[in-house]
Amino acid sequence: MPMKNKALILGVTLAILASGFWFSLQATEGNEGVAESQGNGMGTTYAHVSWAKYYFNFREVMNDRDLVIVGEVVDQRLDPEDEEYTLHEIKVLRMIKDSSGGVREGDVVTVRQYGGIWDPPGALPPVHVEIEDSPLMERGSVSMLFLHDRDNDRIYGGLHPQTRYVVRNGRISCLAAAYPNRNILVTDPNLEAMEPDIEELDLDIGEMGLEELISTLEGYKESPTP
């Protein structure tokens, strides 16, 4: 059987401290994510991560993030400083929160997401890589994004299963519902017993109206604490 048709366990564990997660890499068959968007027919290598932080509900993630928008990917490129990451140019369609006050609807902001070309050490060839439970955004896709700018460099990050929601035809859904063939957990079952005893909108939404969710988030801006 040709090597390209086999699942290859790379056996490499890496720590990306700046992004706040640990992950291992596993090559799989298929043409999703980066490979599909670049049209080169190569399979994608998925990073399996352990996220450093989870939120219990939309109020928490709303209060913790600097920029909350609905935006469309209008352009994308590999990060020239690290091709394991992709830089997305996102046109702001709806502004929900901006702590800086410098972003307006119609502006284009840069969002950095893990996913691109991984050049492993040794004799292995470069491969396309993305995080299994944080699918790489594609050109033309629309998402609600909960972002931060930790370095104050106008490049936003912080994407994981709880901070990106897919928008289609006026409806919005979590990544687990939008990508049913990917192994995505929006909520951490190990933390469910610790969830505050308050009624809040759960992050694991199968589908709801976009305007309904925006209205809820706007209310959290006016009343940031329960």
Buried (B, 14 or more C-beta within 10 A) or exposed (E): EEEEEEEBEBEBEEEBEEBBBBBBBBBEEEBBBBBBBBEEEBBBBBBBBEBEBBBBBBBBBBEEBBBBBBBBBEEBEBBEEEBBBBBBBBBBBBBBBBEEEEBEEEBBBBBBBBBBBBEBEEEEEEBBBBBBBBBBBBEEBBBBBBBBBEEEEEBBBBBBBBBBBBBEEEBBBBBBBBBEEBEBBBBBEEEEEEEEEEEBBEBBBEEBEBEEBBEBBEEBEEEEEE
